[in-house]
Amino acid sequence: MTWTFKDRFNPDRRITIDGEFLTLLIHLEDTFEDFRYYNSLDADAQNQLSNDKGIIFAKVIFIHTQISYCLGTHDCQEDFYYEFYCTTVRKYLVNVHPRFAMKKYAEFISYIQSENESTSPSITQKEKNNELTDDH
């Protein structure tokens, strides 16, 4: 089953969360320490850990990464940020009805998309039509 929510930052768009999120949601609380450990590793070790633990683990870590980006806690290496992250995730995603958790996650996705759009350079109509040359 999929759920569709209105994009908080762009009301003309919709955010769709698929049913798989509910199965991944169950693993969020169980992987707080894993997420912290994962972020303490270098890129090669992160890839190796993801390969060793499997696709479900990799997807849950990806969700942790998205949420921590939105909360501003990023890698959760400092105790204060780690505790804030764990408390907030429990409050909005773990200890609530799944519908509310999916709505909050949709807000996080909406925020990330909005941030990506605001930091990417805008493309003018001439650039879209490929009308610019090196002389302009």
DSSP file (Angstrom, degrees, kcal/mol; ACC not computed):
  #  RESIDUE AA STRUCTURE BP1 BP2  ACC     N-H-->O    O-->H-N    N-H-->O    O-->H-N    TCO  KAPPA ALPHA  PHI   PSI    X-CA   Y-CA   Z-CA
    1    1 A M              0   0    0      0, 0.0     2,-0.3     0, 0.0    18,-0.0   0.000 360.0 360.0 360.0 141.5    0.0    0.0    0.0
    2    2 A T        -     0   0    0     16,-0.2     2,-0.4    17,-0.1    16,-0.2  -0.845 360.0-151.4-114.9 154.1    1.2    3.5   -0.7
    3    3 A W  E     -A   17   0A   0     14,-2.7    14,-3.2    -2,-0.3     2,-0.5  -0.975   6.6-155.4-124.3 138.0    0.4    6.8    1.0
    4    4 A T  E     -A   16   0A   0     -2,-0.4     2,-0.3    12,-0.2    12,-0.2  -0.957  12.8-177.1-118.8 131.8    0.5   10.1   -0.7
    5    5 A F  E     -A   15   0A   0     10,-3.1    10,-3.3    -2,-0.5     2,-0.3  -0.900  33.2-101.5-125.5 152.8    1.0   13.4    1.1
    6    6 A K  E     -A   14   0A   0     -2,-0.3     2,-0.4     8,-0.2     8,-0.2  -0.548  43.5-109.8 -71.4 135.1    1.0   17.0    0.1
    7    7 A D        -     0   0    0      6,-2.2     6,-0.2     3,-0.4    -1,-0.1  -0.542  23.5-150.6 -68.1 121.8    4.5   18.4   -0.3
    8    8 A R  S    S+     0   0    0     -2,-0.4    -1,-0.2     1,-0.2    99,-0.1   0.815  93.3  37.3 -65.9 -32.4    4.9   20.9    2.6
    9    9 A F  S    S+     0   0    0      1,-0.3    -1,-0.2    98,-0.1    -2,-0.1   0.626 127.2  32.9 -98.4 -16.5    7.4   23.1    0.8
   10   10 A N    >   -     0   0    0      3,-0.1     3,-2.5     1,-0.1    -3,-0.4  -0.765  67.4-167.5-140.5  91.4    5.8   22.9   -2.7
   11   11 A P  T 3  S+     0   0    0      0, 0.0    -4,-0.1     0, 0.0    -1,-0.1   0.633  83.6  66.1 -60.2 -14.8    2.0   22.6   -2.5
   12   12 A D  T 3  S+     0   0    0     -6,-0.1     2,-0.2     2,-0.0    -6,-0.0   0.631  97.1  67.7 -80.0 -12.4    1.7   21.7   -6.2
   13   13 A R    <   -     0   0    0     -3,-2.5    -6,-2.2    -6,-0.2     2,-0.4  -0.627  68.5-145.3-106.8 164.4    3.6   18.4   -5.6
   14   14 A R  E     -A    6   0A   0     -8,-0.2     2,-0.5    -2,-0.2    -8,-0.2  -0.953   7.0-143.7-126.1 147.5    2.8   15.2   -3.8
   15   15 A I  E     -A    5   0A   0    -10,-3.3   -10,-3.1    -2,-0.4     2,-0.5  -0.955  15.2-157.6-110.9 127.1    5.1   12.9   -1.9
   16   16 A T  E     -A    4   0A   0     -2,-0.5     2,-0.5   -12,-0.2   -12,-0.2  -0.921   4.6-165.9-110.5 127.6    4.4    9.2   -2.1
   17   17 A I  E     -A    3   0A   0    -14,-3.2   -14,-2.7    -2,-0.5     2,-0.1  -0.950  18.0-139.9-110.5 124.9    5.6    6.8    0.6
   18   18 A D    >   -     0   0    0     -2,-0.5     3,-1.5   -16,-0.2     4,-0.4  -0.330  24.7-104.5 -84.0 168.2    5.5    3.1   -0.4
   19   19 A G  T >> S+     0   0    0      1,-0.3     3,-1.0     2,-0.2     4,-0.8   0.715 111.7  74.1 -64.2 -22.7    4.4    0.2    1.9
   20   20 A E  H 3> S+     0   0    0      1,-0.2     4,-1.9     2,-0.2     3,-0.5   0.809  82.4  70.8 -62.0 -27.7    8.0   -0.9    2.3
   21   21 A F  H <> S+     0   0    0     -3,-1.5     4,-2.6     1,-0.2    -1,-0.2   0.872  91.6  58.1 -58.0 -36.3    8.6    2.0    4.6
   22   22 A L  H <> S+     0   0    0     -3,-1.0     4,-1.0    -4,-0.4    -1,-0.2   0.886 106.4  47.5 -62.3 -38.3    6.5    0.4    7.3
   23   23 A T  H  < S+     0   0    0     -4,-0.8     4,-0.4    -3,-0.5    -1,-0.2   0.853 114.6  46.5 -71.2 -32.4    8.7   -2.7    7.3
   24   24 A L  H >X S+     0   0    0     -4,-1.9     3,-1.1     1,-0.2     4,-0.6   0.820 101.8  65.9 -76.0 -30.6   11.8   -0.5    7.5
   25   25 A L  H >X S+     0   0    0     -4,-2.6     3,-1.1     1,-0.3     4,-0.5   0.844  92.4  62.3 -58.5 -35.2   10.2    1.6   10.2
   26   26 A I  H 3< S+     0   0    0     -4,-1.0     4,-0.4     1,-0.2    -1,-0.3   0.823 103.5  49.6 -60.2 -31.8   10.3   -1.4   12.6
   27   27 A H  H <> S+     0   0    0     -3,-1.1     4,-0.9    -4,-0.4    -1,-0.2   0.565  86.2  87.7 -87.6  -9.2   14.1   -1.4   12.3
   28   28 A L  H X< S+     0   0    0     -3,-1.1     3,-1.2    -4,-0.6    -1,-0.2   0.945  91.4  42.5 -57.7 -52.3   14.8    2.3   13.1
   29   29 A E  G >< S+     0   0    0     -4,-0.5     3,-0.9     1,-0.3     4,-0.2   0.842 112.2  55.1 -66.2 -31.9   14.9    2.0   16.8
   30   30 A D  G 34 S+     0   0    0     -4,-0.4    -1,-0.3     1,-0.2     4,-0.2   0.624 107.8  50.5 -74.3 -12.7   17.0   -1.2   16.7
   31   31 A T  G <X S+     0   0    0     -3,-1.2     4,-2.6    -4,-0.9    -1,-0.2   0.183  70.5 107.4-116.1  17.6   19.7    0.4   14.5
   32   32 A F  H <> S+     0   0    0     -3,-0.9     4,-2.1     2,-0.2     5,-0.2   0.958  88.5  41.9 -58.0 -51.0   20.5    3.7   16.4
   33   33 A E  H  > S+     0   0    0     -4,-0.2     4,-2.7     1,-0.2    -1,-0.2   0.884 113.2  53.9 -64.9 -38.2   23.9    2.3   17.6
   34   34 A D  H  > S+     0   0    0     -4,-0.2     4,-3.0     1,-0.2    -1,-0.2   0.900 107.7  50.9 -61.4 -40.2   24.5    0.8   14.2
   35   35 A F  H  X S+     0   0    0     -4,-2.6     4,-2.0     2,-0.2    -2,-0.2   0.919 111.1  47.7 -64.0 -43.5   23.9    4.2   12.5
   36   36 A R  H  X S+     0   0    0     -4,-2.1     4,-0.7     2,-0.2    -2,-0.2   0.928 114.9  45.9 -63.0 -44.5   26.3    5.9   14.9
   37   37 A Y  H >X S+     0   0    0     -4,-2.7     3,-1.0     1,-0.2     4,-0.5   0.919 109.1  55.7 -64.3 -43.7   28.9    3.2   14.3
   38   38 A Y  H >< S+     0   0    0     -4,-3.0     3,-1.2     1,-0.3    -1,-0.2   0.888 106.2  51.3 -54.9 -42.8   28.3    3.3   10.5
   39   39 A N  H 3< S+     0   0    0     -4,-2.0    -1,-0.3     1,-0.2    -2,-0.2   0.661 101.4  61.5 -73.5 -15.5   29.1    7.1   10.5
   40   40 A S  H << S+     0   0    0     -3,-1.0    -1,-0.2    -4,-0.7    -2,-0.2   0.591  93.9  84.4 -83.1  -9.8   32.3    6.6   12.3
   41   41 A L  S << S-     0   0    0     -3,-1.2     2,-0.1    -4,-0.5    -3,-0.0  -0.491  83.2-111.2 -90.8 159.4   33.7    4.4    9.5
   42   42 A D     >  -     0   0    0     -2,-0.2     4,-2.4     1,-0.1     5,-0.2  -0.347  43.6 -93.6 -78.7 172.6   35.4    5.5    6.3
   43   43 A A  H  > S+     0   0    0      1,-0.2     4,-2.3     2,-0.2     5,-0.2   0.862 123.9  49.9 -60.0 -41.3   33.5    5.0    3.0
   44   44 A D  H  > S+     0   0    0      1,-0.2     4,-2.2     2,-0.2    -1,-0.2   0.919 112.6  46.9 -65.2 -42.5   35.1    1.6    2.1
   45   45 A A  H  > S+     0   0    0      2,-0.2     4,-2.6     1,-0.2    -2,-0.2   0.862 110.1  54.3 -67.7 -35.1   34.2    0.2    5.6
   46   46 A Q  H  X S+     0   0    0     -4,-2.4     4,-2.5     2,-0.2    -2,-0.2   0.937 109.7  47.2 -62.3 -45.9   30.7    1.6    5.3
   47   47 A N  H  X S+     0   0    0     -4,-2.3     4,-2.4     1,-0.2    -2,-0.2   0.908 112.4  49.7 -61.4 -41.9   30.2   -0.2    2.0
   48   48 A Q  H  X S+     0   0    0     -4,-2.2     4,-2.5     2,-0.2    -1,-0.2   0.919 110.7  49.1 -64.2 -43.5   31.6   -3.4    3.5
   49   49 A L  H  X S+     0   0    0     -4,-2.6     4,-2.4     2,-0.2     5,-0.2   0.916 111.7  49.4 -62.5 -43.4   29.3   -3.1    6.5
   50   50 A S  H  X S+     0   0    0     -4,-2.5     4,-1.8     1,-0.2     8,-0.3   0.902 112.3  48.1 -62.7 -41.1   26.3   -2.5    4.3
   51   51 A N  H  < S+     0   0    0     -4,-2.4    -2,-0.2    -5,-0.2    -1,-0.2   0.897 113.2  48.1 -65.5 -40.1   27.2   -5.5    2.1
   52   52 A D  H  < S+     0   0    0     -4,-2.5    -2,-0.2     1,-0.2    -1,-0.2   0.891 116.5  41.3 -68.0 -39.8   27.7   -7.7    5.1
   53   53 A K  H  < S-     0   0    0     -4,-2.4     4,-0.3     1,-0.2    -1,-0.2   0.688 110.4-125.6 -87.5 -18.9   24.5   -6.8    6.8
   54   54 A G     X  -     0   0    0     -4,-1.8     4,-2.0    -5,-0.2    -1,-0.2  -0.307  30.7 -57.4 104.5 175.4   22.3   -6.8    3.7
   55   55 A I  H  > S+     0   0    0      1,-0.2     4,-2.4     2,-0.2     5,-0.2   0.839 126.1  55.5 -68.8 -36.8   19.9   -4.7    1.8
   56   56 A I  H  > S+     0   0    0      2,-0.2     4,-2.4     1,-0.2    -1,-0.2   0.932 109.4  48.4 -63.0 -44.2   17.4   -4.0    4.6
   57   57 A F  H  > S+     0   0    0     -4,-0.3     4,-2.6     1,-0.2    -2,-0.2   0.925 111.0  50.7 -60.2 -45.3   20.2   -2.7    6.8
   58   58 A A  H  X S+     0   0    0     -4,-2.0     4,-2.0    -8,-0.3    -1,-0.2   0.898 111.0  48.4 -61.7 -41.0   21.4   -0.4    4.0
   59   59 A K  H  X S+     0   0    0     -4,-2.4     4,-2.1     2,-0.2    -1,-0.2   0.896 111.7  49.1 -66.6 -40.3   17.9    0.9    3.4
   60   60 A V  H  X S+     0   0    0     -4,-2.4     4,-2.6     2,-0.2    -2,-0.2   0.904 110.5  50.4 -66.7 -40.5   17.4    1.6    7.1
   61   61 A I  H  X S+     0   0    0     -4,-2.6     4,-2.5     2,-0.2    -1,-0.2   0.890 108.6  53.4 -63.2 -38.8   20.8    3.4    7.3
   62   62 A F  H  X S+     0   0    0     -4,-2.0     4,-2.3     2,-0.2    -2,-0.2   0.913 109.1  48.2 -61.9 -42.5   19.8    5.5    4.3
   63   63 A I  H  X S+     0   0    0     -4,-2.1     4,-2.6     2,-0.2     5,-0.2   0.923 110.5  51.6 -63.7 -43.8   16.6    6.5    6.1
   64   64 A H  H  X S+     0   0    0     -4,-2.6     4,-2.9     1,-0.2     5,-0.2   0.915 109.5  51.1 -56.0 -43.4   18.6    7.3    9.2
   65   65 A T  H  X S+     0   0    0     -4,-2.5     4,-1.9     2,-0.2    -2,-0.2   0.910 110.3  48.1 -63.6 -43.3   20.9    9.5    7.1
   66   66 A Q  H  X S+     0   0    0     -4,-2.3     4,-2.0     2,-0.2    -1,-0.2   0.937 114.4  46.0 -61.6 -46.7   17.9   11.4    5.6
   67   67 A I  H  X S+     0   0    0     -4,-2.6     4,-2.2     1,-0.2    -2,-0.2   0.923 111.6  50.5 -64.7 -44.7   16.4   12.0    9.0
   68   68 A S  H  X>S+     0   0    0     -4,-2.9     5,-1.8     1,-0.2     6,-1.6   0.848 108.3  54.0 -65.8 -32.1   19.6   13.1   10.6
   69   69 A Y  H ><5S+     0   0    0     -4,-1.9     3,-0.6    -5,-0.2    -1,-0.2   0.939 110.4  46.3 -62.7 -46.5   20.2   15.5    7.7
   70   70 A C  H 3<5S+     0   0    0     -4,-2.0    -2,-0.2     1,-0.2    -1,-0.2   0.841 114.4  47.2 -66.3 -33.5   16.8   17.1    8.3
   71   71 A L  H 3<5S-     0   0    0     -4,-2.2    -1,-0.2    -5,-0.2    -2,-0.2   0.591 109.7-122.8 -84.1 -10.5   17.3   17.3   12.0
   72   72 A G  T <<5S+     0   0    0     -4,-0.9    -3,-0.2    -3,-0.6    -4,-0.1   0.671  83.8 111.7  78.7  16.4   20.8   18.8   11.6
   73   73 A T    > < +     0   0    0     -5,-1.8     3,-2.1     1,-0.2     2,-0.3   0.635  45.9 174.2 -96.2 -15.4   22.4   16.0   13.6
   74   74 A H  T 3   +     0   0    0     -6,-1.6    -1,-0.2     1,-0.3    -6,-0.1  -0.231  69.8   6.6  49.8-101.8   24.3   14.5   10.6
   75   75 A D  T 3  S-     0   0    0     -2,-0.3    -1,-0.3    -7,-0.1   -36,-0.2   0.570  84.5-138.9 -94.0  -6.5   26.6   11.8   11.9
   76   76 A C    <   +     0   0    0     -3,-2.1    -2,-0.1    -8,-0.1     6,-0.1   0.791  55.7 137.7  60.3  31.5   25.5   11.7   15.5
   77   77 A Q        +     0   0    0     -4,-0.3     2,-0.3   -38,-0.1    -1,-0.1   0.832  51.5  73.4 -79.2 -31.5   29.0   11.3   16.8
   78   78 A E  S  > S-     0   0    0     -5,-0.2     4,-2.5     1,-0.1     5,-0.2  -0.641  85.9-128.4 -83.0 141.9   28.6   13.7   19.7
   79   79 A D  H  > S+     0   0    0     -2,-0.3     4,-2.9     1,-0.2     5,-0.3   0.875 105.8  54.6 -58.5 -41.2   26.5   12.4   22.6
   80   80 A F  H  > S+     0   0    0      1,-0.2     4,-2.3     2,-0.2    -1,-0.2   0.940 112.9  41.8 -59.4 -48.3   24.3   15.5   22.7
   81   81 A Y  H  > S+     0   0    0      2,-0.2     4,-2.8     1,-0.2    -1,-0.2   0.872 113.8  53.2 -67.7 -37.3   23.3   15.2   19.0
   82   82 A Y  H  X S+     0   0    0     -4,-2.5     4,-2.7     2,-0.2     5,-0.2   0.941 111.2  45.1 -63.5 -47.1   23.0   11.4   19.3
   83   83 A E  H  X S+     0   0    0     -4,-2.9     4,-2.6     2,-0.2     5,-0.2   0.907 114.0  49.7 -63.8 -41.7   20.6   11.7   22.2
   84   84 A F  H  X S+     0   0    0     -4,-2.3     4,-2.5    -5,-0.3     5,-0.2   0.928 112.2  48.7 -61.0 -45.0   18.6   14.4   20.5
   85   85 A Y  H  X S+     0   0    0     -4,-2.8     4,-2.7     2,-0.2     5,-0.2   0.950 113.0  45.9 -60.4 -51.4   18.4   12.3   17.3
   86   86 A C  H  X S+     0   0    0     -4,-2.7     4,-2.3     1,-0.2     5,-0.2   0.915 114.2  48.3 -60.3 -44.9   17.3    9.2   19.1
   87   87 A T  H  X S+     0   0    0     -4,-2.6     4,-2.2    -5,-0.2    -1,-0.2   0.917 113.9  46.5 -62.0 -44.1   14.7   11.0   21.2
   88   88 A T  H  X S+     0   0    0     -4,-2.5     4,-2.5    -5,-0.2     5,-0.3   0.902 111.8  49.6 -67.9 -42.1   13.3   12.8   18.2
   89   89 A V  H  X>S+     0   0    0     -4,-2.7     4,-2.5    -5,-0.2     5,-1.5   0.915 112.7  47.9 -64.7 -41.9   13.1    9.7   16.0
   90   90 A R  I  <>S+     0   0    0     -4,-2.3     5,-3.1    -5,-0.2     4,-0.3   0.917 113.5  49.0 -62.0 -41.5   11.3    7.9   18.8
   91   91 A K  I  <5S+     0   0    0     -4,-2.2    -2,-0.2    -5,-0.2    -1,-0.2   0.903 125.8  23.3 -66.2 -42.9    8.9   10.8   19.3
   92   92 A Y  I  <5S+     0   0    0     -4,-2.5    12,-0.3    -5,-0.1    -2,-0.2   0.652 136.3  20.5-102.6 -17.9    7.9   11.3   15.6
   93   93 A L  I  <5S+     0   0    0     -4,-2.5    -3,-0.2    -5,-0.3     8,-0.1   0.676 124.6  33.9-125.5 -26.3    8.6    8.0   13.9
   94   94 A V  I   <S+     0   0    0     -5,-1.5    -4,-0.2    -4,-0.3    -3,-0.2   0.885 115.0  44.2-101.5 -50.5    8.7    5.1   16.3
   95   95 A N  S   <S+     0   0    0     -5,-3.1     2,-0.3    -6,-0.2    -1,-0.1  -0.038 103.9  76.3 -91.9  33.2    6.3    5.7   19.2
   96   96 A V  S    S-     0   0    0     -3,-0.1    -4,-0.1    -2,-0.1     5,-0.0  -0.853  95.1 -76.2-133.0 168.7    3.4    6.9   17.0
   97   97 A H    >>  -     0   0    0     -2,-0.3     4,-1.9     1,-0.1     3,-0.8  -0.405  48.0-116.0 -61.7 142.2    0.8    5.3   14.7
   98   98 A P  H 3> S+     0   0    0      0, 0.0     4,-2.6     0, 0.0     5,-0.2   0.809 113.9  60.4 -54.1 -32.4    2.5    4.3   11.3
   99   99 A R  H 3> S+     0   0    0      1,-0.2     4,-1.9     2,-0.2     5,-0.1   0.913 107.0  45.0 -62.4 -42.2    0.3    6.9    9.4
  100  100 A F  H <> S+     0   0    0     -3,-0.8     4,-2.3     2,-0.2    -1,-0.2   0.864 111.6  53.4 -69.6 -35.6    1.8    9.7   11.5
  101  101 A A  H  X S+     0   0    0     -4,-1.9     4,-2.4     2,-0.2    -2,-0.2   0.915 109.3  48.3 -63.9 -42.6    5.3    8.3   11.0
  102  102 A M  H  X S+     0   0    0     -4,-2.6     4,-2.4     2,-0.2    -2,-0.2   0.880 109.8  52.6 -66.3 -37.0    4.8    8.2    7.3
  103  103 A K  H  X S+     0   0    0     -4,-1.9     4,-1.7     2,-0.2    -1,-0.2   0.923 110.8  46.9 -63.6 -43.6    3.5   11.8    7.3
  104  104 A K  H  X S+     0   0    0     -4,-2.3     4,-1.9   -12,-0.3    -2,-0.2   0.909 111.7  50.8 -64.7 -41.9    6.6   13.0    9.2
  105  105 A Y  H  X S+     0   0    0     -4,-2.4     4,-2.5     1,-0.2    -1,-0.2   0.897 107.0  54.4 -63.0 -39.4    8.9   11.0    6.9
  106  106 A A  H  X S+     0   0    0     -4,-2.4     4,-2.5     1,-0.2    -1,-0.2   0.873 106.0  53.1 -61.3 -36.9    7.2   12.7    3.9
  107  107 A E  H  X S+     0   0    0     -4,-1.7     4,-2.4     2,-0.2    -1,-0.2   0.902 108.2  50.1 -63.7 -40.4    7.9   16.0    5.5
  108  108 A F  H  X S+     0   0    0     -4,-1.9     4,-2.4     2,-0.2    -2,-0.2   0.926 111.6  47.4 -63.2 -44.6   11.6   15.1    5.7
  109  109 A I  H  X S+     0   0    0     -4,-2.5     4,-2.5     1,-0.2    -2,-0.2   0.908 111.3  51.8 -62.6 -42.0   11.6   14.0    2.0
  110  110 A S  H  X S+     0   0    0     -4,-2.5     4,-2.4     1,-0.2    -1,-0.2   0.907 109.4  50.1 -60.4 -43.0    9.9   17.2    1.1
  111  111 A Y  H  X S+     0   0    0     -4,-2.4     4,-2.6     2,-0.2    -2,-0.2   0.922 110.3  49.4 -62.6 -45.2   12.5   19.2    3.0
  112  112 A I  H  X S+     0   0    0     -4,-2.4     4,-2.5     1,-0.2    -2,-0.2   0.921 112.0  48.1 -62.5 -44.0   15.4   17.4    1.3
  113  113 A Q  H  X S+     0   0    0     -4,-2.5     4,-2.2     1,-0.2    -1,-0.2   0.907 111.8  50.3 -62.6 -41.2   13.9   18.0   -2.2
  114  114 A S  H  X S+     0   0    0     -4,-2.4     4,-2.0    -5,-0.2    -2,-0.2   0.911 111.0  48.7 -63.4 -42.8   13.3   21.7   -1.4
  115  115 A E  H  X S+     0   0    0     -4,-2.6     4,-1.5     2,-0.2    -2,-0.2   0.912 110.5  51.1 -62.9 -43.5   16.9   22.0   -0.2
  116  116 A N  H  X S+     0   0    0     -4,-2.5     4,-1.2     1,-0.2    -2,-0.2   0.894 111.5  47.6 -62.5 -40.1   18.2   20.3   -3.3
  117  117 A E  H  < S+     0   0    0     -4,-2.2    -1,-0.2     1,-0.2    -2,-0.2   0.862 110.6  51.4 -69.7 -35.2   16.2   22.6   -5.6
  118  118 A S  H  < S+     0   0    0     -4,-2.0    -1,-0.2     1,-0.2    -2,-0.2   0.756 113.6  44.0 -75.9 -22.6   17.3   25.8   -3.7
  119  119 A T  H  < S+     0   0    0     -4,-1.5    -1,-0.2    -5,-0.1    -2,-0.2   0.639  95.7  87.0 -96.0 -15.1   21.0   24.9   -4.0
  120  120 A S  S  < S-     0   0    0     -4,-1.2     2,-0.0    -5,-0.2     0, 0.0  -0.630  90.6-102.4 -84.4 144.5   21.0   23.8   -7.6
  121  121 A P        -     0   0    0      0, 0.0     2,-0.2     0, 0.0    -1,-0.1  -0.345  37.8-114.8 -65.2 142.1   21.5   26.5  -10.2
  122  122 A S        -     0   0    0     -4,-0.1     2,-0.5    -3,-0.0    -4,-0.0  -0.498  23.0-136.2 -78.1 148.8   18.4   27.6  -12.0
  123  123 A I        -     0   0    0     -2,-0.2     2,-0.1     4,-0.0    -1,-0.0  -0.913  15.2-140.0-108.4 124.3   18.1   26.9  -15.7
  124  124 A T     >  -     0   0    0     -2,-0.5     4,-2.1     1,-0.1     5,-0.2  -0.323  26.7-107.1 -77.5 165.7   16.8   29.7  -17.9
  125  125 A Q  H  > S+     0   0    0      1,-0.2     4,-2.2     2,-0.2     5,-0.1   0.874 120.5  54.8 -61.3 -38.0   14.5   29.0  -20.8
  126  126 A K  H  4>S+     0   0    0      1,-0.2     5,-2.9     2,-0.2     6,-0.6   0.895 107.9  49.4 -63.8 -38.6   17.3   29.7  -23.3
  127  127 A E  H >45S+     0   0    0      3,-0.2     3,-0.9     1,-0.2    -1,-0.2   0.902 109.5  52.0 -66.0 -39.1   19.4   27.1  -21.6
  128  128 A K  H 3<5S+     0   0    0     -4,-2.1    -2,-0.2     1,-0.3    -1,-0.2   0.893 112.7  44.8 -61.9 -39.4   16.6   24.6  -21.7
  129  129 A N  T 3<5S-     0   0    0     -4,-2.2    -1,-0.3    -5,-0.2    -2,-0.2   0.444 111.4-123.8 -85.4   1.0   16.2   25.2  -25.4
  130  130 A N  T < 5 +     0   0    0     -3,-0.9    -3,-0.2    -4,-0.3    -2,-0.1   0.851  68.3 136.2  61.3  37.2   19.9   25.0  -25.9
  131  131 A E      < +     0   0    0     -5,-2.9     2,-0.3    -6,-0.1    -4,-0.2   0.521  37.9  98.1 -92.6  -7.4   19.9   28.5  -27.5
  132  132 A L        -     0   0    0     -6,-0.6     2,-0.2    -5,-0.1     0, 0.0  -0.631  51.8-173.1 -85.3 140.6   23.0   29.8  -25.6
  133  133 A T    >   -     0   0    0     -2,-0.3     3,-1.0     1,-0.0    -2,-0.1  -0.655  43.3 -96.1-117.2 178.5   26.3   29.7  -27.4
  134  134 A D  T 3  S+     0   0    0      1,-0.2    -2,-0.0    -2,-0.2    -1,-0.0   0.721 119.9  64.0 -68.4 -19.7   29.8   30.5  -26.1
  135  135 A D  T 3         0   0    0      1,-0.2    -1,-0.2     0, 0.0    -3,-0.0   0.697 360.0 360.0 -77.5 -19.2   29.5   34.0  -27.5
  136  136 A H    <         0   0    0     -3,-1.0    -1,-0.2     0, 0.0    -2,-0.1   0.466 360.0 360.0 -85.3 360.0   26.6   35.0  -25.2
